[in-house]
Amino acid sequence: MYTRITAVLLIATASAAQAQFGDILRKVNPNKIKKSADVARAMTRDFTEGEEADIGRVVSARILSTYPIAKDVKLQQYVTLVGNTVAAYSTRPALEWHFAVIDTPIVNAFSAPGGFIFITTGALAQMHSEAELAAVLGHEIAHVTQKHILKEIKRANVINASVSLAQETSSGAQWLNDDYASKIGKIAYDKLFTTGLSRSDEAEADRIGFQLADAAGYRASEFITFLQSLEKLEGTTAMKTLTATHPSPKDRIATIRPMVRDANRGELLADRWREWTVNLSRLNT
């Protein structure tokens, strides 16, 4: 009985509202209604994988206009092999992942949407095993799988009325014009190098990075070894960008330590690390 009464009241209320606002609705420009709906859809829907890759290329191009690619082909191959191994255990194993070492003494690693991962020679110089590399790459892979940068781009609402993105992209038309590319590149670049992502995003990436390294068979506890190396560098020029965009190494260690059940679980692969990174010290001189 209550349900029927409620239904009748709702119908009556809806009818009254329609009568009350009918004149106003008739005066609204239907094109404006459509545009508002399109904008709302653009703000809330997920990017397609193709759009994500396009955004990743824009961001990567900006990164590579700032830092050069390291010329050590063997080192590039090694980082790619380790990165793809870890990415295979992520929630997006089929994504077309790209890994690159950039030549700068700055200690950092960062990722762009679509599976573009970068690590600096300065960061690699602080490592002593493949296990450390796997955990750090796992952290960056997590930023991609959790779409942290994409969420920032959506929050900034720079795409607004490019609205019919899905239709335009599927038809092969160009949607990422110079204006959008510039705005997106700036947002992502600022997040990577100036303001940083939220502390919760960074903590999530640390936890997932640890889990991915562990799942791939590495000694994930070596992530803490790497962060302890960074603690010793705090206050140096090499750490300036990382300090500005990430929680302190101490805080990150506090996030990861409870996850360590067996500090000796998994492979360290320090010998293989030395074999593949033989020219690393020369790159950082």
C-alpha positions as CSV (number, residue, x, y, z in Angstrom):
1,M,0.0,0.0,0.0
2,Y,2.8,2.4,0.9
3,T,4.6,1.6,-2.3
4,R,1.5,2.4,-4.4
5,I,0.9,5.7,-2.5
6,T,4.6,6.7,-3.0
7,A,4.3,5.9,-6.7
8,V,1.2,8.0,-7.1
9,L,2.8,10.9,-5.2
10,L,5.9,10.8,-7.4
11,I,3.8,10.8,-10.6
12,A,1.8,13.7,-9.3
13,T,4.9,15.6,-8.3
14,A,6.5,15.0,-11.7
15,S,3.4,16.2,-13.5
16,A,3.3,19.4,-11.3
17,A,6.9,20.1,-12.0
18,Q,6.4,19.6,-15.7
19,A,3.5,22.1,-15.7
20,Q,5.5,24.6,-13.6
21,F,8.7,24.5,-15.7
22,G,7.2,23.7,-19.1
23,D,7.5,27.3,-20.3
24,I,11.1,27.6,-19.2
25,L,12.1,24.4,-20.9
26,R,10.5,25.5,-24.1
27,K,12.7,28.7,-24.1
28,V,16.0,26.8,-23.7
29,N,18.1,26.5,-26.8
30,P,18.3,22.8,-27.6
31,N,21.9,23.2,-28.9
32,K,22.9,24.5,-25.5
33,I,21.4,21.5,-23.8
34,K,23.2,19.2,-26.2
35,K,26.5,21.0,-25.6
36,S,26.1,20.8,-21.8
37,A,25.4,17.1,-22.0
38,D,28.4,16.6,-24.3
39,V,30.6,18.5,-21.9
40,A,29.4,16.4,-18.9
41,R,30.0,13.2,-20.8
42,A,33.5,14.3,-21.8
43,M,34.3,15.0,-18.1
44,T,33.0,11.7,-16.7
45,R,33.7,9.0,-19.3
46,D,37.0,7.1,-19.5
47,F,39.5,7.8,-22.2
48,T,39.8,5.0,-24.8
49,E,43.0,3.1,-24.9
50,G,43.8,4.9,-28.2
51,E,43.2,8.3,-26.7
52,E,45.3,7.4,-23.7
53,A,48.2,6.4,-26.0
54,D,47.9,9.7,-27.9
55,I,48.1,11.6,-24.6
56,G,51.1,9.5,-23.6
57,R,52.9,10.4,-26.8
58,V,52.3,14.1,-26.2
59,V,53.6,13.9,-22.7
60,S,56.6,11.8,-23.7
61,A,57.5,14.2,-26.5
62,R,57.7,17.0,-23.9
63,I,59.8,14.9,-21.5
64,L,62.2,14.0,-24.4
65,S,62.5,17.6,-25.4
66,T,63.9,18.2,-21.9
67,Y,66.1,15.2,-21.3
68,P,68.1,13.1,-23.9
69,I,67.8,9.4,-24.2
70,A,70.8,7.5,-22.8
71,K,73.0,6.2,-25.7
72,D,73.8,2.9,-24.0
73,V,71.7,0.4,-26.1
74,K,72.5,-2.5,-23.8
75,L,71.1,-0.6,-20.8
76,Q,68.0,0.4,-22.7
77,Q,67.4,-3.3,-23.6
78,Y,67.9,-4.4,-20.0
79,V,65.4,-1.8,-18.6
80,T,62.9,-2.8,-21.2
81,L,63.2,-6.5,-20.5
82,V,62.8,-6.0,-16.7
83,G,59.9,-3.5,-17.2
84,N,58.0,-5.9,-19.5
85,T,58.5,-8.7,-17.1
86,V,57.0,-6.7,-14.2
87,A,54.2,-5.2,-16.4
88,A,53.1,-8.8,-17.4
89,Y,51.9,-9.1,-13.7
90,S,50.0,-5.8,-13.8
91,T,46.2,-5.4,-14.4
92,R,47.0,-4.3,-17.9
93,P,49.5,-6.9,-19.3
94,A,48.3,-6.5,-22.9
95,L,49.1,-2.7,-23.0
96,E,51.9,-1.8,-25.4
97,W,54.5,-0.8,-22.8
98,H,57.5,1.4,-23.6
99,F,60.5,1.8,-21.3
100,A,63.4,4.3,-21.7
101,V,66.4,5.4,-19.8
102,I,67.1,9.2,-20.0
103,D,70.5,10.6,-19.4
104,T,70.5,13.0,-16.4
105,P,72.1,12.8,-12.9
106,I,68.7,13.8,-11.5
107,V,67.3,10.9,-9.4
108,N,63.8,10.2,-10.8
109,A,61.5,7.9,-12.7
110,F,58.1,8.9,-14.2
111,S,55.4,7.6,-16.4
112,A,53.0,9.0,-19.0
113,P,49.6,7.6,-19.8
114,G,49.4,4.7,-22.3
115,G,52.4,2.8,-20.9
116,F,55.3,5.1,-21.4
117,I,57.9,4.7,-18.6
118,F,61.1,6.7,-18.0
119,I,63.9,6.2,-15.5
120,T,67.0,8.4,-15.2
121,T,70.6,7.3,-15.1
122,G,70.8,9.1,-11.8
123,A,68.2,6.8,-10.3
124,L,69.8,3.7,-11.8
125,A,73.2,4.8,-10.3
126,Q,71.6,4.4,-6.8
127,M,70.6,0.8,-7.4
128,H,72.6,-2.4,-6.8
129,S,70.3,-5.1,-8.0
130,E,67.7,-6.0,-10.6
131,A,65.2,-6.4,-7.7
132,E,65.5,-2.7,-6.9
133,L,64.9,-1.8,-10.6
134,A,61.9,-4.1,-10.8
135,A,60.2,-2.4,-7.7
136,V,60.8,1.1,-9.0
137,L,59.5,0.2,-12.5
138,G,56.6,-1.4,-10.7
139,H,55.8,1.9,-9.0
140,E,55.7,3.7,-12.4
141,I,53.6,0.9,-14.0
142,A,51.1,1.3,-11.2
143,H,50.7,5.0,-12.0
144,V,49.7,3.9,-15.5
145,T,47.4,1.1,-14.5
146,Q,45.6,3.3,-11.9
147,K,45.5,6.2,-14.5
148,H,46.7,8.8,-12.0
149,I,47.8,11.3,-14.6
150,L,44.6,10.8,-16.7
151,K,42.5,11.5,-13.6
152,E,44.4,14.8,-13.2
153,I,43.7,15.7,-16.8
154,K,40.0,14.9,-16.5
155,R,39.8,16.9,-13.2
156,A,41.3,20.0,-15.0
157,N,38.5,19.7,-17.6
158,V,40.8,20.7,-20.5
159,I,39.0,18.3,-22.9
160,N,35.5,19.9,-22.2
161,A,33.8,20.2,-25.6
162,S,35.9,17.9,-27.6
163,V,33.1,15.9,-26.5
164,S,32.5,13.7,-29.5
165,L,35.9,12.3,-28.9
166,A,34.7,8.7,-29.1
167,Q,33.0,9.2,-32.5
168,E,35.9,11.3,-33.9
169,T,38.6,8.9,-32.8
170,S,36.8,5.8,-34.1
171,S,36.3,7.4,-37.4
172,G,40.0,8.2,-37.7
173,A,39.6,11.9,-37.3
174,Q,42.2,14.0,-35.4
175,W,40.9,14.9,-31.9
176,L,44.1,15.9,-30.1
177,N,44.7,19.2,-31.8
178,D,47.6,21.5,-30.9
179,D,45.6,23.4,-28.3
180,Y,44.5,20.3,-26.4
181,A,48.0,18.8,-26.7
182,S,49.6,21.9,-25.3
183,K,47.2,22.0,-22.3
184,I,47.4,18.3,-21.6
185,G,51.2,18.3,-21.9
186,K,51.5,21.2,-19.4
187,I,49.2,19.5,-16.8
188,A,51.1,16.2,-17.0
189,Y,54.5,17.9,-17.0
190,D,53.6,20.0,-14.0
191,K,52.4,16.9,-12.1
192,L,55.6,15.0,-13.0
193,F,58.1,17.7,-12.3
194,T,56.6,20.5,-10.2
195,T,53.5,19.8,-8.0
196,G,53.5,16.0,-8.0
197,L,50.6,13.7,-7.7
198,S,48.6,13.3,-4.5
199,R,50.3,11.5,-1.5
200,S,47.5,8.9,-1.7
201,D,48.3,8.2,-5.4
202,E,52.0,7.9,-4.6
203,A,51.4,5.6,-1.7
204,E,49.1,3.4,-3.9
205,A,51.8,3.2,-6.6
206,D,54.4,2.2,-3.9
207,R,52.2,-0.6,-2.6
208,I,51.3,-1.9,-6.1
209,G,54.9,-1.6,-7.2
210,F,56.0,-3.8,-4.3
211,Q,53.3,-6.3,-5.1
212,L,54.2,-6.4,-8.8
213,A,57.9,-7.0,-8.1
214,D,57.0,-9.7,-5.7
215,A,54.6,-11.4,-8.1
216,A,57.3,-11.4,-10.8
217,G,59.6,-13.3,-8.5
218,Y,61.8,-10.5,-7.4
219,R,62.9,-9.7,-3.8
220,A,60.5,-6.8,-3.4
221,S,61.9,-5.8,0.0
222,E,64.8,-4.3,-2.0
223,F,62.5,-1.4,-2.7
224,I,63.3,-0.3,0.8
225,T,67.0,-0.6,0.1
226,F,66.6,1.8,-2.8
227,L,64.6,4.3,-0.7
228,Q,67.2,4.1,2.0
229,S,69.8,5.1,-0.6
230,L,67.6,8.1,-1.4
231,E,67.4,9.1,2.2
232,K,71.2,9.7,2.2
233,L,70.8,12.0,-0.8
234,E,68.1,14.3,0.7
235,G,68.9,17.9,0.3
236,T,71.1,17.4,-2.8
237,T,70.6,18.8,-6.2
238,A,70.1,15.3,-7.7
239,M,67.1,14.8,-5.4
240,K,65.4,18.2,-5.8
241,T,62.7,17.2,-8.3
242,L,61.9,13.9,-6.6
243,T,61.7,15.6,-3.2
244,A,59.3,18.2,-4.6
245,T,56.9,15.6,-6.2
246,H,57.0,12.6,-3.9
247,P,56.6,11.9,-0.2
248,S,59.9,11.6,1.7
249,P,61.8,8.3,1.5
250,K,61.2,7.9,5.2
251,D,57.4,8.1,4.7
252,R,57.6,5.8,1.7
253,I,59.5,3.2,3.7
254,A,56.8,3.4,6.4
255,T,54.2,2.6,3.7
256,I,56.1,-0.4,2.3
257,R,57.6,-2.0,5.4
258,P,54.4,-3.5,6.8
259,M,54.1,-5.4,3.4
260,V,57.4,-7.3,3.9
261,R,56.7,-10.7,5.3
262,D,60.0,-12.3,4.4
263,A,62.9,-10.0,3.6
264,N,64.7,-12.7,1.7
265,R,61.8,-13.8,-0.5
266,G,62.4,-13.6,-4.2
267,E,65.4,-13.1,-6.4
268,L,68.0,-10.3,-5.9
269,L,69.9,-10.8,-9.2
270,A,72.7,-8.5,-8.3
271,D,75.2,-10.2,-10.6
272,R,72.9,-9.9,-13.6
273,W,72.4,-6.2,-12.7
274,R,76.2,-5.6,-12.7
275,E,76.6,-7.4,-16.0
276,W,74.0,-5.4,-17.9
277,T,74.8,-2.0,-16.3
278,V,78.6,-2.1,-16.7
279,N,78.6,1.3,-18.5
280,L,76.3,3.0,-16.0
281,S,79.1,4.7,-14.0
282,R,80.5,6.2,-17.2
283,L,77.1,7.7,-18.0
284,N,77.0,9.5,-14.7
285,T,80.5,11.0,-14.7
